[in-house]
Every structure is written in C-alpha cells, then in structure tokens.
Amino acid sequence: MPRRWPVTLKSIFRSSFGRKLRRPPQIADRGSDTAEPAGRGGLMSTDLVYVAHPDPAVAAKLSGGLRAADFEVVSMSSVAEAQNTTSKKTFALPDAVLTPLGDLESGDSMLITLYQSNPLMEQIPLVVVVTTEGDERRRALRMGLLSLVLPPYDAEEVALTTKLAIDKHRSDQLLFGSLTQLSVPDLLQTAEAGRRSGTVTFQHNGDKATVWMRDGFVIDAEVEGECRGEDAVYSLAVWTTGTFEADFGSVDVEERFRIPPSSLLLEAMRRFDEESAASFTAPEIEIAGSERLDLSLALLNVVAGYALNHLTPPLVHARIESLRSELSALHPELAAFRVSDEGTVTLSGEVGHFENEAALAAAVGLLASRIFHDLDTALAWRFTPQRLARLLAPWRESLRNLGFLDSLGIEEAEEDREEEAHEATGVAGKPVPVGCLVIDEEGLVEAFSAFGSRIGRVDPGVVVGRGLTDILPSKLSALAERLMQDAADGGRENGGIAVEREVMRAGHQEHVVRIAVVRQASARGFIVAINRMRDERRSLSPEIERDPLTGSLHDASAERLLVANEDFLHAFEGLFARSLRHRHHELLQRFGKKWGLRHAMRLEHMVQRDYSMTLREMESQMALELLSSSVGVFGLGSFEADLTYRDSGLIVIRHQSSPFPGIFATTAGGACSVLSGFHAATLSYLAGRHLAAREVSCGADPGDPCLFVIATEERLTKLLIATPGSEDHELLETILHRPEGEETQ
C-alpha cells in the first residue's frame, strides 16, 4: 500500500524523512556558465521548473509547454534520473515542481529523492499533475494542494498555473527551518547563488542574529548585544544548533558593506581554525585493537593517492588538510591524522585511546566523501561517487562491518567499470601497478586499488598475494623495500612515512614514479601508494632545439617533438579521403577531441603548478585566454571566445589562422573538423559537462576567421536545423554576419 501524505507535505517530510537528510550539494549559481542542469547558462534569470512524472510522454508534453513560455525545465521520469540530478556537483534549487499525485503518496518516489537533496526543497511550491479522475482532483484539494493541471495539459494553461504558483509563493516567502538540517553557511550560500534579497534571522541558545542581504550580497549583520557588521557573520557562522527564518523580498536597511557570503564564510573558517589550533589537544588513540585505524589510513591514502593522479602534491595537501581541519571541530577523531606536504596521510602526534571507535569510522568516511565532493567541483568527471566506490571496492566488506559505509555514502553506488587507460609497455619488461597496495606482515600484497592510468597492463587479481619483487621492476621494488625500512626505523617521530620519486624509462618515454610508504597503526604492515607523476619540466614553451647527431627535435623541457608539416597533413587527409570518406568529419572530430582533452590536462598541470588552483577554478575569461595563447605554441593559430550568446545556451569561437583550410577537404562540417573536436573537448573540460561544436563558417581566405558554435548536442542540433524566420534561424544569421569585435545588444 502506498503511504498517504497528511494535509501538509512539510509535516510528513519532517516526520518520515527528516533524519535521512544528507549534506546538501553545492547550490548552482543561476548566473554560472558551469551550473547544472544542462541548458542553464550565462546570466539567465528565467524560472527553473522540475517536471517529475513517471510517464515520459506526459513529462515531455509538460516540459515542451513550459519551455515555450520561457521556463527553464529539468525533466525526469524515474527515481534514478532524480538521483542523477541531485548528485551533480552543483544542484540548482527550482522555483516549482510539477509532479503527479501518485508521486506525493509514494514512499519511494522522485519527489522524495528531490526533497532529501536539500532541506529547502520542502518549501518549493508544487503543481499537481492530475488525470481526468474527479476523485484524484478531490484528494489533491483535500491535501491543500490548489495548483492543479488537467489533461490534455494545454501548454498555455500549464505555464499560467505554474507561474501563478511561483508568484503566490514569492508573495509570502517566509522560509524557516532548523540549523541541524541546513547550516548557516549552506543557507547563506544558497541565498548568494539565487541572488536573493531579504532578512535572515537566526536563534541559537537564547542569542539572536540578523543578516540583511541584497542581490545575494551581505550588506549588514548583527548579533544582538554582541557585535555588528562583518564580525557578526564570523560569530554566527559556527552556530550549529537553533533555528532560522528567511524573509526574502525587498530590504530597507542601510548598506554598511557589500560582501559575498562565501568570502565572509571563508574568513570565518580561517578564524575558527586559528582559535581551534590554539586551544585544541589531539585525542590519544590506543594502538592495541587498531583495526579501524589501519583501515582509516588505507582509505584516506587511497583517496589522497588517487587525487595525486590529477592534482599537484601542494594542492592535495592544501585541500585535504583544509577539510580535515574544518571537520575536526565536530569530529575531533580526525585530529589523529595529518597530511604531509607530499599529500600522503599519516598519524599525528601521540596516539593513545579512542572512547568511541565507531565515531572514528564515521568521521573518516565523512572526510573521504567530502574530499571527493569538493574536488568534483575543481575537476569535472574525476571525483564521482562511482569512482570512489570502485577505488574502495577491495575493502567493501570491511568498510561495511566496521561502520564506514554510512558516512561514505557509496552503499548503493554502482561501480564505474570503464576500462582505465594504460601505456602500451611496462618498465624493464614489467607493468607498474599505479595505485594503493596494503602489505601484510609477511611482505605480501593484501589488497590493491588501482588509481587510474597504468604503466602497462596490470591485473589486480595477479597482484594480490604476491611480494613486491614479483610485481614491480627490480629498481622500484628495491626502492619500495628501502622506504618501508625507513618508515619503520623513523617510527612515530616522522609519522611512519617515507616518500621518494624515481625516473624510469619505458621504451622511448620517461616516467616519474612516486612511491609513498606509510606504516600501519598496528605496525603489522605498510600502505604503499604508487603514482605516475607529471614531469615538472613540461611546459608549453615554443623554444625548439635540434640535435643534429640524433636527428631529433626537443622543446625547452627536453620533450621529443615531431613536425606535422604540410606533407604530413596531406597524408593524414588522404587516409580519410580514400578509405573513410563517409566518416570523414566524424573521425577528425574524434581525433580533435582526444587531442583537446590531452592538451587541457597538460595546461591543467601548469595552472596548478603556477597558480595553485585548477583550470576550472580560474576566472572564465582568464582560462579561455590561457587556452587561446597555448594553441598558438603548436601553430594552430589563436582564438577568441564570445560569451555574449550564453543566454541562448551558446558560445561562439572565432579562430584565426587555422592551418587546415586548403589542406583538409571542406565538408558540411567545414574543413576544420579537428578544431571543432579540439574546442568541444577543452570547453567541456572547463564547463564540466559534455559539449559539442560545429564549424558554421570556414575562413578559406587569408585573414578570415573560422567560426565555431559550442553548445550541448541537443541545443546545437536545434540551432542548425532551425527553419527560416524562427528565432534560432535569426540568431544563427546574426552570429554568421556579425562584424568581428562588435558587441551584441
């Protein structure tokens, strides 16, 4: 029997599901060009509506009517699709939700999935999609749900009903809740993302605080009887219990300052960390019976080691240590760990006794989950829950039995079984298992988790149960054994850790292999993390040197170069022109995408090294300028990205001096299919979602730019097949004939 909802949705949500709330995902900025869901871009200010209906045909009809009325729509027809929407790195709080009555009365529904994603979801207005049955309409009205849409779901009627529900909600928009459900930082950042204006009042242990906001900025704040201004925000940011009321609307108060909540919260956290460091004494942990502690070290080093495949050691150290310090306020068990400058996790200080080992497991699981959640924002696609589940698969049973899985949040996550990339050959005839190995007291591999790109093919099943000399090249196995001895000899003074790098040659390639060894808390064995590091000498320098003795070219970082001159390009084009003509455009685009992604990752490494942030964390225009200047190093010309069409879901690239026109055949997709794929890949990397590109004008004459349009596949198709006289057709004509450098109105 389906569970029936009481008169108010809020009451059943609080009674049945309030305890199941997880930490809300980061709320997407409506004005961010990387915000999900797809289709939401630029400075769009339209209302966002979630359509949650189990019948895809009905969902499509409702969505089409809303989109025609300029609503932005996310449609879902299953719980899995709802989970996919809420699990993205950014989650946009909708202005309304359209759902059938059956979904309200079900205990396992899309609506419940949405409600559990963020406590503020329970206060979003609902529009009930009913059938022709009068009984169903009466049930909805008895439940106090007055906004109804009826078959045949006329587009104008659906849009008007939805708009009225949103307007009514905004006319009486007093949001309230508990700080145990939605913290002060999450609430203020939600208001910042939505560019809200209004007054937010907090109650905590008899204290009262007020924050005034305008357009998403804090303009004044006060903790009654204590402080006012920025200090008030610093004080209330750490309140973890109490209640809040948010009255969003016009605000009539003097603007004492104008600062984004995120900036104030960062400063509040910094001050809190300083105060905590000055007064906090790390708890002691008992080594005897330290099974949970050994597993904690393995889990954290798997996560840190995997992060080192994508981030520089200083960034890994800074990000993980910052999270550990932040969470230590509520989970003092985390003070037992420290992150080395090399990004390896070990024990800190004197280790004695934990009164609650279950709390240790919960705290470590939460830290690992938060690391992946936060890094998913910095590097798209690399830190998904599925990837975390796969990394921890060798320890799944132990993690479940010892209480880690609940806070990890990967119990139901499907493992990502996509084959990892690998180099064609190993080192000195042996593959190198890039990943985390747990070595038992007999020196045999007890468990192995592969991080990613491997040097040679490695079968994890062959690694387990063998010694290091059997699975590593002799040079690396000798290094690992020496490091284990160093970690054991150093004892607790150095945290039982030893790290070194070794340059190994595989054929004509050199690999920088990093080995980090951490002694287990029980002193029974070791945790060995093996990473393939990017060569710090790599650069985009155009300085080219020729070695006449070997007949080779190298760049400033001594990396081997080949010249792809006109002869090479003609031969490359001939391959497609003769045998693969029907797939000419497709294959060149795929080649360009592979090239563009590798180039973005190379640039990523240099941005991390030189700017201490990821490419996605840079200001968008600066990141695009770096990409433009970097392609010129390879003789591909340069480009400018026109972001003025983002409200229409488009980015326009004007690429100067492309080398391909006149060499590659001009098809319906232009002559620069390689560059189409290249731009699609680099901008997908920046945006964190899959984008497509199409060359809409090819600069065949010297000085003429090649014009590319970048968008989602669906949006691009809609633009390119638009009928004459339609809005999209006129938009494409504007893009094609707009003089270079002219700003849109």
C-alpha positions in Angstrom: 0.0 0.0 0.0 1.4 3.4 -0.8 1.9 5.8 2.1 -0.5 8.7 2.1 0.6 12.2 2.7 -1.0 14.1 5.6 -2.6 17.5 4.9 0.7 19.3 4.7 3.7 18.0 2.7 6.1 19.5 5.2 4.8 17.5 8.2 5.3 14.1 6.5 8.7 15.2 5.3 9.8 16.1 8.7 8.3 13.1 10.4 9.3 10.4 7.9 12.4 11.7 6.2 13.9 14.4 8.3 16.6 12.1 9.8 17.7 10.9 6.4 18.9 14.3 5.1 22.4 14.3 3.8 24.6 17.4 3.4 23.1 19.4 0.6 25.0 19.5 -2.6 26.6 22.8 -3.7 23.8 25.0 -4.9 24.3 26.1 -8.5 24.6 29.8 -9.3 21.9 30.8 -11.7 24.4 33.0 -13.4 27.2 30.5 -13.7 28.2 29.1 -17.0 29.1 25.8 -15.4 25.9 25.4 -13.5 23.9 22.2 -14.0 21.5 21.1 -15.2 22.3 21.2 -18.8 20.8 24.1 -20.7 21.2 26.5 -17.8 23.9 29.0 -18.8 25.0 32.6 -18.7 23.1 35.2 -16.8 19.7 33.5 -17.4 17.1 34.8 -15.0 14.1 32.6 -16.1 12.3 30.5 -13.6 13.5 26.9 -13.2 10.9 24.1 -13.0 11.4 20.4 -12.2 9.0 18.1 -14.1 8.9 14.8 -12.2 6.5 12.4 -14.0 6.8 8.6 -14.4 5.3 8.8 -17.9 8.0 10.1 -20.3 5.4 11.2 -22.9 3.5 13.3 -20.3 6.8 14.7 -19.0 7.8 15.7 -22.5 4.5 17.4 -23.2 4.6 19.4 -19.9 8.2 20.3 -20.5 7.6 21.5 -24.0 4.8 23.8 -22.9 6.9 25.3 -20.1 9.9 25.8 -22.4 7.7 27.5 -25.0 6.8 30.0 -22.2 10.5 30.7 -21.5 10.7 28.5 -18.4 13.9 26.5 -17.9 13.0 22.9 -17.3 14.6 19.8 -15.9 12.6 16.7 -16.8 12.8 13.3 -15.0 10.8 10.1 -15.3 12.4 7.8 -12.8 14.0 7.8 -9.3 17.4 7.1 -11.0 17.1 10.3 -13.1 16.1 12.3 -10.0 19.1 10.9 -8.2 21.3 11.8 -11.1 20.0 15.4 -11.0 20.6 15.8 -7.2 24.0 14.1 -7.2 25.7 16.5 -9.6 28.4 18.7 -8.3 26.0 21.7 -8.5 22.3 21.4 -7.7 20.0 24.3 -8.7 17.1 24.9 -6.3 14.0 25.0 -8.6 11.2 27.6 -8.4 8.5 25.0 -8.7 8.0 21.2 -9.1 5.4 19.6 -11.3 4.5 16.0 -10.2 1.6 13.6 -10.2 -0.5 12.8 -7.1 0.8 9.3 -7.0 4.3 10.6 -6.5 3.2 12.5 -3.5 1.7 9.4 -1.9 4.6 7.1 -2.6 7.3 6.5 -0.1 9.9 5.8 -2.8 9.4 8.5 -5.4 11.2 11.1 -7.4 9.8 13.8 -5.1 11.2 12.2 -2.0 14.6 12.0 -3.8 14.4 15.7 -4.5 13.3 16.6 -1.0 16.1 14.6 0.6 18.7 16.5 -1.5 18.2 19.8 0.3 16.0 20.9 3.3 14.8 24.0 1.4 13.2 21.7 -1.2 10.3 21.1 1.1 9.3 24.8 0.8 9.3 24.9 -3.0 5.7 25.2 -4.5 4.1 22.1 -6.0 1.9 21.9 -9.1 0.0 18.6 -9.1 -0.4 16.9 -12.5 -3.8 15.0 -12.2 -5.7 12.8 -14.6 -9.3 13.1 -15.6 -10.5 11.3 -12.5 -12.5 13.6 -10.3 -11.6 11.5 -7.3 -7.9 12.3 -7.7 -8.6 16.0 -8.0 -10.7 16.0 -4.9 -7.9 14.1 -3.0 -5.4 16.8 -4.1 -7.7 19.6 -2.9 -8.2 17.9 0.5 -4.5 17.8 0.9 -4.4 21.6 0.5 -2.8 21.4 -3.0 -4.6 24.1 -5.0 -2.3 24.3 -8.1 -3.5 21.6 -10.5 -3.0 21.0 -14.2 -5.5 18.7 -16.1 -5.5 16.8 -19.3 -4.9 17.4 -22.2 -2.3 19.6 -20.5 -2.7 22.6 -22.7 0.7 24.4 -22.9 -0.7 27.9 -22.0 -2.7 26.5 -19.1 0.3 24.6 -17.7 2.5 27.7 -18.0 0.0 30.0 -16.4 -0.8 27.6 -13.5 2.9 27.2 -12.8 3.6 30.9 -13.0 0.7 31.7 -10.6 2.1 29.1 -8.1 5.5 30.6 -8.2 4.2 34.2 -7.9 2.0 33.2 -4.9 4.9 31.6 -3.2 7.0 34.7 -3.7 4.4 37.0 -2.3 4.6 35.2 1.1 8.1 33.8 1.0 9.0 33.1 4.6 11.3 30.2 4.8 12.2 28.6 8.1 13.9 25.5 9.5 16.5 24.1 11.8 20.2 24.7 11.7 20.8 21.0 12.2 19.1 20.4 8.8 20.6 23.4 7.0 23.7 25.0 8.4 24.4 28.8 8.4 27.0 28.5 5.6 24.7 26.4 3.4 21.8 28.8 3.9 23.8 32.0 3.1 25.4 30.3 0.1 22.0 29.3 -1.2 20.8 32.9 -0.9 24.0 34.0 -2.7 23.6 31.5 -5.5 20.0 32.7 -6.0 20.9 36.4 -5.8 18.3 36.8 -3.1 17.4 39.9 -1.2 15.8 39.8 2.3 16.3 39.4 6.0 17.5 36.2 7.6 17.0 35.8 11.4 18.8 33.2 13.5 18.1 31.9 17.1 20.7 30.0 18.9 20.9 29.2 22.7 19.0 32.4 23.5 21.1 34.5 21.2 19.5 36.2 18.2 21.3 37.3 15.0 20.1 39.0 11.8 21.7 39.1 8.4 20.5 41.6 5.7 21.1 40.7 2.1 20.7 42.4 -1.3 21.1 40.6 -4.6 23.0 37.8 -2.9 25.4 40.1 -1.0 25.5 40.6 2.7 25.0 44.3 3.4 24.8 44.3 7.2 24.6 41.8 10.1 24.1 41.9 13.8 24.4 39.5 16.8 22.2 41.3 19.4 24.1 42.6 22.3 27.4 41.3 21.0 28.6 42.7 17.6 27.6 44.2 14.3 28.9 44.1 10.8 31.3 41.5 9.4 32.2 40.3 12.9 28.6 39.3 13.4 28.8 36.9 10.4 32.1 35.5 11.7 30.4 34.8 15.0 27.2 33.2 13.8 28.8 31.2 11.0 29.8 28.5 13.6 26.3 28.1 15.1 25.3 24.5 14.5 22.0 24.4 16.5 19.0 26.6 16.6 16.5 27.9 14.0 16.4 30.3 11.1 13.7 32.4 9.3 14.4 33.8 5.9 12.0 36.5 4.7 13.1 37.1 1.1 11.8 40.2 -0.6 12.7 43.9 -0.6 15.0 45.0 2.2 15.1 48.6 3.6 18.3 48.9 5.5 21.5 51.0 5.1 24.2 49.2 3.1 27.1 49.2 5.5 29.2 47.0 3.2 28.6 44.7 0.2 30.4 41.3 0.5 29.6 37.9 -0.9 28.6 35.4 1.9 31.2 32.9 0.5 34.0 35.4 1.2 32.8 36.1 4.8 32.4 32.4 5.5 36.0 31.6 4.3 37.3 34.3 6.7 35.1 32.9 9.5 36.5 29.4 8.9 40.1 30.7 8.9 39.5 32.5 12.3 37.8 29.4 13.7 40.8 27.2 12.6 43.2 29.6 14.3 41.3 29.5 17.5 40.9 25.7 17.4 44.6 25.2 16.8 45.5 27.3 19.8 43.2 25.5 22.2 42.7 22.0 20.9 44.5 19.0 22.2 44.6 16.0 19.9 42.9 12.9 21.3 45.0 9.9 22.0 44.3 6.6 20.2 45.1 3.2 21.5 47.2 1.2 19.1 46.0 -2.2 20.5 43.0 -3.4 18.6 43.5 -0.7 15.9 41.7 -2.5 13.0 39.6 0.6 12.3 42.7 2.9 12.4 44.6 0.7 9.9 41.6 0.8 7.6 41.2 4.5 8.1 44.8 5.0 7.0 44.3 2.8 3.9 41.0 4.5 3.0 42.5 8.1 3.3 45.7 7.2 1.4 43.6 5.6 -1.4 41.7 8.9 -1.7 44.8 11.1 -1.4 46.8 8.9 -3.8 44.1 9.0 -6.4 43.9 12.8 -6.0 47.6 12.9 -6.8 46.9 11.5 -10.2 45.1 14.7 -11.0 46.4 17.4 -8.7 49.9 18.6 -7.7 51.1 17.5 -4.2 50.8 21.0 -2.7 47.2 21.3 -3.9 46.3 17.8 -2.5 47.9 18.8 0.8 46.1 22.1 1.0 42.7 20.7 0.0 42.7 17.6 2.2 44.3 19.4 5.2 41.7 22.2 5.0 38.8 19.8 5.0 40.3 17.7 7.8 40.8 20.9 9.9 37.2 22.1 9.2 35.6 18.8 10.1 37.7 18.3 13.3 35.5 20.9 15.0 32.6 18.4 15.1 34.7 15.2 14.7 37.8 15.5 17.0 38.8 12.0 16.0 40.3 13.5 12.7 42.9 15.3 14.8 44.7 11.9 14.9 45.7 12.3 11.2 47.9 14.7 9.3 48.5 15.3 5.7 52.2 15.6 4.7 53.5 18.2 2.2 53.6 15.4 -0.3 49.9 14.7 0.0 50.2 11.5 2.0 48.1 10.8 5.1 49.7 9.5 8.3 49.1 9.7 12.1 49.9 12.8 14.0 51.4 13.2 17.5 50.9 10.9 20.4 48.4 8.1 19.7 46.6 6.7 22.7 42.9 5.8 23.2 39.6 6.4 21.5 36.5 6.0 23.6 34.3 5.6 20.5 35.8 3.7 17.6 32.5 3.9 15.7 32.9 7.7 15.7 36.3 7.3 14.2 34.9 5.2 11.3 32.1 7.7 10.7 34.5 10.7 10.8 37.0 9.2 8.4 34.2 8.1 6.0 32.8 11.6 6.0 36.2 13.1 5.3 36.8 10.8 2.3 33.3 11.6 1.0 33.8 15.4 1.4 37.2 15.2 -0.4 35.6 13.7 -3.4 32.6 16.0 -3.3 34.7 19.2 -3.1 37.3 18.0 -5.7 34.5 17.2 -8.1 33.8 20.9 -8.4 37.5 21.6 -9.1 38.0 18.8 -11.7 34.9 17.5 -13.6 34.3 13.8 -14.0 37.3 12.7 -12.0 35.7 12.5 -8.5 32.3 10.9 -8.8 30.7 8.7 -6.2 31.0 5.8 -8.6 34.8 6.3 -8.9 35.0 6.4 -5.1 33.1 3.1 -4.8 35.4 1.5 -7.3 38.5 2.7 -5.5 37.3 1.3 -2.2 35.9 -2.0 -3.6 38.7 -4.2 -2.2 37.7 -3.2 1.3 33.9 -3.0 0.9 33.1 -5.8 3.3 35.4 -4.4 6.0 34.1 -0.9 5.5 30.5 -2.2 6.0 31.3 -4.3 9.0 33.3 -1.5 10.8 30.8 1.3 10.2 32.5 3.4 7.4 29.9 3.0 4.6 27.1 5.0 6.1 29.1 8.3 6.1 30.9 7.4 2.9 27.5 7.3 1.1 28.6 4.7 -1.5 26.5 1.8 -0.3 24.2 1.9 -3.4 26.7 3.5 -5.9 27.3 1.4 -8.9 30.9 0.8 -9.7 32.3 2.5 -12.8 33.7 -0.4 -14.8 35.0 1.7 -17.7 38.4 0.3 -18.7 41.2 2.6 -17.5 43.9 3.8 -19.9 47.3 2.2 -19.8 50.7 2.6 -21.5 51.5 0.0 -24.2 54.6 -1.3 -22.3 55.8 -1.5 -18.8 59.1 -0.6 -17.3 62.0 -3.0 -17.7 59.6 -5.7 -19.0 57.2 -5.4 -16.1 54.0 -3.3 -15.7 53.8 -0.9 -12.8 50.6 -1.2 -10.6 49.8 2.5 -10.2 47.6 2.5 -7.1 47.5 1.7 -3.4 48.8 -1.6 -2.0 48.4 -2.8 1.5 51.4 -5.0 2.5 50.9 -7.5 5.3 53.4 -8.6 8.0 54.8 -11.2 5.6 55.6 -8.7 2.9 52.7 -9.9 0.6 50.1 -7.7 -1.1 46.9 -8.0 1.0 44.8 -5.6 -1.1 45.2 -3.4 -4.2 43.2 -0.5 -5.5 44.1 0.9 -9.0 44.2 4.7 -9.3 43.9 5.2 -13.0 46.3 5.3 -16.0 48.7 2.4 -15.5 52.2 1.8 -17.0 51.5 -1.5 -18.8 48.5 -3.8 -18.3 48.0 -4.8 -14.6 45.6 -7.4 -13.4 44.7 -6.6 -9.8 44.0 -10.4 -9.3 47.6 -11.2 -10.1 49.0 -8.5 -7.7 47.2 -9.7 -4.5 49.1 -12.4 -2.6 52.5 -11.7 -4.1 55.6 -9.9 -3.0 56.8 -6.6 -4.3 59.8 -8.2 -6.1 57.2 -10.2 -8.1 55.0 -7.3 -9.3 57.5 -4.4 -9.6 60.6 -3.8 -11.7 63.7 -4.5 -9.7 64.6 -0.9 -9.3 61.2 0.1 -7.9 60.9 -3.0 -5.7 64.3 -2.2 -4.1 63.2 1.4 -3.6 59.9 0.4 -2.0 61.6 -2.0 0.4 64.1 0.6 1.4 61.3 3.1 2.0 59.4 0.5 4.2 62.6 0.2 6.3 62.9 3.9 6.6 59.2 4.3 7.7 59.7 1.6 10.3 63.0 3.0 11.6 61.6 6.5 11.7 58.9 5.3 14.0 56.4 7.8 15.3 58.8 10.8 15.1 58.2 11.1 11.3 54.7 9.7 11.4 55.9 6.4 10.0 56.1 7.8 6.4 58.8 7.8 3.6 58.4 9.2 0.1 60.7 9.3 -2.9 60.5 9.7 -6.7 62.3 7.7 -9.4 62.6 8.4 -13.1 62.0 5.2 -15.1 62.3 4.7 -18.8 59.7 2.7 -20.8 60.8 2.4 -24.4 61.5 6.0 -25.6 59.4 7.5 -22.8 60.4 8.6 -19.3 58.0 8.2 -16.4 58.3 9.9 -13.0 57.2 7.3 -10.5 56.4 8.4 -6.9 56.3 5.8 -4.1 55.0 6.7 -0.6 55.1 4.3 2.3 53.0 4.7 5.5 53.4 2.3 8.4 50.1 0.9 9.7 49.0 2.0 13.2 49.2 -1.6 14.3 52.8 -1.8 13.0 51.8 -5.1 11.3 52.4 -3.9 7.7 52.6 -1.0 5.4 50.5 1.1 2.9 52.3 1.7 -0.3 50.9 4.3 -2.8 52.4 4.3 -6.3 51.7 7.3 -8.6 52.8 8.2 -12.0 53.6 11.9 -11.7 53.6 14.6 -14.4 57.1 15.8 -15.3 57.6 19.2 -13.7 59.8 20.2 -16.6 56.8 20.0 -19.0 55.9 23.4 -20.5 54.2 25.0 -23.5 57.4 26.9 -24.4 57.9 27.3 -28.1 61.6 27.1 -27.8 62.7 24.3 -30.1 66.2 22.8 -30.2 67.5 20.4 -32.9 70.0 17.7 -32.2 71.9 17.1 -35.5 73.6 13.9 -34.1 70.3 12.1 -33.4 68.2 13.9 -35.9 65.6 14.8 -33.3 63.8 17.9 -32.1 63.1 18.8 -28.4 61.3 21.7 -26.7 62.5 23.7 -23.7 61.7 20.8 -21.4 63.7 18.2 -23.4 60.5 16.6 -24.6 60.6 15.0 -28.1 58.8 16.8 -30.9 57.7 15.8 -34.4 57.0 18.3 -37.2 53.4 17.9 -38.6 54.2 19.9 -41.8 52.1 20.2 -44.9 53.2 16.8 -46.2 52.1 15.2 -43.0 48.7 16.9 -43.1 48.1 15.9 -46.7 49.0 12.3 -46.0 46.7 12.4 -42.9 43.8 13.8 -45.0 44.4 11.2 -47.7 43.7 8.4 -45.3 40.2 9.7 -44.8 39.6 10.8 -48.4 40.3 7.4 -49.9 39.0 4.8 -47.4 36.9 6.5 -44.8 35.2 9.3 -46.7 31.7 8.5 -45.2 33.1 9.1 -41.7 35.5 11.9 -42.6 34.0 14.6 -40.4 33.2 12.3 -37.5 36.7 10.7 -37.2 38.5 14.1 -37.5 36.3 15.5 -34.8 37.0 12.4 -32.5 40.7 12.9 -33.2 40.4 16.6 -32.2 38.5 15.8 -29.0 41.2 13.4 -27.9 43.9 16.0 -28.7 41.9 18.8 -27.0 41.4 16.8 -23.8 45.1 15.9 -23.5 46.0 19.5 -24.2 43.6 20.7 -21.5 45.1 18.2 -19.0 48.6 19.4 -19.8 47.6 23.0 -19.3 45.8 22.0 -16.1 49.1 20.8 -14.6 50.8 24.1 -15.4 47.9 26.1 -13.9 48.0 24.1 -10.7 51.8 24.5 -10.5 51.9 28.2 -11.2 48.5 29.5 -9.8 47.8 26.9 -7.0 44.3 26.3 -8.4 42.7 24.2 -11.1 41.8 25.4 -14.5 38.1 25.3 -13.7 38.6 27.4 -10.6 40.1 30.3 -12.6 38.0 33.2 -13.8 36.4 32.0 -17.1 37.9 34.7 -19.3 41.4 34.2 -18.0 41.1 30.4 -18.5 40.0 31.0 -22.1 42.8 33.4 -22.8 45.3 30.8 -21.5 43.8 28.2 -23.8 44.0 30.6 -26.7 47.6 31.5 -26.2 48.6 27.9 -25.7 47.3 26.6 -29.0 49.5 29.1 -30.8 52.5 27.3 -29.5 51.6 24.4 -31.8 51.0 26.6 -34.8 47.2 26.2 -34.6 46.6 30.0 -34.7 44.6 31.7 -31.9 41.0 32.1 -31.0 38.6 34.4 -29.1 35.6 33.1 -27.2 32.5 35.2 -27.5 30.4 34.6 -24.4 27.7 37.2 -25.2 25.4 34.4 -26.5 25.4 32.4 -23.3 21.8 33.4 -22.5 20.9 31.4 -25.6 23.0 28.4 -24.5 25.8 29.1 -27.0 29.5 30.0 -27.0 31.0 31.3 -30.3 34.6 30.8 -31.1 36.4 32.9 -33.7 39.6 31.1 -34.6 42.3 32.9 -36.6 45.0 31.4 -38.8 43.8 27.8 -38.8 46.3 25.6 -40.7 43.6 23.2 -42.1 41.6 25.1 -44.8 43.1 24.3 -48.2 44.5 21.0 -46.9 41.6 19.2 -45.4 38.5 18.8 -47.7 35.6 21.1 -46.9 32.6 19.1 -45.8 29.2 20.1 -44.4 31.1 20.4 -41.1 33.7 22.7 -42.6 37.4 22.0 -43.2 38.4 22.3 -39.6 36.8 19.3 -38.1 39.9 18.7 -35.9 39.5 22.1 -34.4 35.7 21.5 -33.8 36.6 18.5 -31.7 39.5 20.3 -30.0 37.3 23.3 -28.9 34.5 20.9 -27.8 36.9 19.0 -25.6 38.6 22.0 -24.0 35.3 23.8 -23.3 33.7 20.6 -22.0 36.7 20.3 -19.6 36.1 23.8 -18.4 32.3 23.5 -18.1 32.2 20.1 -16.5 29.6 18.8 -18.9 29.7 17.3 -22.4 29.6 19.9 -25.2 29.6 19.7 -29.0 31.0 22.0 -31.6 30.2 22.8 -35.2 32.1 24.9 -37.7 29.5 27.2 -39.2 31.9 29.3 -41.3 35.3 28.3 -42.6 37.9 31.0 -43.2 39.1 29.8 -46.6 40.7 33.2 -47.4 43.7 34.5 -45.6 42.7 36.7 -42.7 39.2 35.3 -42.5 38.4 33.6 -39.1 36.8 30.2 -38.8 33.6 30.4 -36.8 32.6 27.6 -34.4 29.5 27.4 -32.3 29.7 25.4 -29.0 26.7 24.1 -27.1 25.1 20.9 -25.9 24.4 18.4 -28.7 20.6 19.0 -28.3 20.9 22.8 -28.4 23.3 22.7 -31.4 21.0 20.5 -33.4 18.1 22.8 -32.7 20.1 25.8 -33.8 21.4 24.2 -37.1 18.0 22.8 -38.3 16.0 25.9 -37.4 13.5 26.9 -40.1 13.8 30.3 -41.8 12.1 33.1 -39.8 12.4 31.2 -36.5 14.2 32.8 -33.5 17.1 30.3 -33.8 17.5 30.9 -37.5 17.8 34.6 -37.0 20.2 34.0 -34.1 22.5 31.9 -36.4 22.3 34.6 -39.1 23.3 37.2 -36.5 26.3 35.1 -35.5 27.4 34.5 -39.1 27.2 38.1 -40.2 28.2 39.9 -37.0 31.3 42.1 -37.6 34.3 40.9 -35.7 34.7 42.7 -32.3 31.1 44.1 -32.3 29.2 43.7 -29.1 25.7 42.2 -29.0 22.9 44.4 -27.7 
